[in-house]
Amino acid sequence: LIVSVGSTPSLYQLNSDNCCKIQNLEKHPGNYTLFDRQQLWANVCTEADVAGRVLTRVIGHYPDRNRIMLDAGATALTKETTPQGGYGSI
């Protein structure tokens, strides 16, 4: 029997000292190696630990709307909000 676990929070729990050692465990850690704002919000890492970065140009500035336009697609940034609110950090 192979037990398969597939999330970053699960992997942290499995790696903690208070968790039993499971034989034949298959781990699918998600964003475990890069971290993201979700893991930052959960106090799993620090902001300096977040390895995923996007480098893009500002191609438009709209001060009246407090907005900027970036030369990056939605998938390069995100399509989902985070517990902190918003779509990302600049």
N, C-alpha and C positions, 0 to 999 in steps of 0.2 A: 504494500500500500504506500502510495506517495501522497504526502500532504502538500498542497500548493497554496501559498499565501501571496496576495498581490497588491500590496499598498505600502507606501512609505511609512505611515504610522505603525502598521503591523510589524514591519521590519525592525523598527526601533524597539518595540515591545519584545520581539523575539531575541534581540541582541542584549537586552537588559539582564542584569545579574539575577533578578528575581523571577526569571522565566525558566521553565524546564527546557531541557535539551531534547528536541524532537528528532527522531531518526527519520531518514528518507524525506527530508523537508526541502521543497523546491520554493525558492524565493523569487518573486517578481517585484522589485522594489520601487517601481515608478520613477519619481524624480529624486530618489535618495541621494544620488551622487552630485546633483546640481543644486538642490534646494530651490525654494521659490517663496513667494509671499505667504502662502498657506503655512509652510513650515516655520517661517519667521514669526507669524502670528501665534503659532502653537508653542513658541519658545524652544524649538528644537535646534535652532541655529541663530547666529547673529547676522546682521545685514552684510557684514564683510564675508560671511561664508557663502552667500548666494552667488553661485558661479555663472548662472545664465545672464548674459548681457546682450543687448541689441545696440549696435552702433548705427545711427541713421542721421540724415540731414533734416534740419528744420527748413521747410520750403514755403511756409506761410505763417504769418503772425497776425492775429486778430485781437488786439487789445480791448476793443469794445465788447467782445464776447469772452474775454479771458481764455482764449484758445490759441493753440498752435497747430500747424499741419506738418506731419512728418512724412518723409519719403520711405515709409515702411508699411507693409500690408498688415491686415488684422491678425493674420496667423503668426507673423513675426513678433507681435506684441501679445495679444490675448483676445479672446472673445468672451471671457467669463469674468465676472466681478470677483472680488476677494472679500474675506471677512472684514478687512480694514476699510472696505468701500473703494469704489473706483476700479480701474482696470490695470493699474500698474503704478510704478514710482519713477519719478524723474529727478 
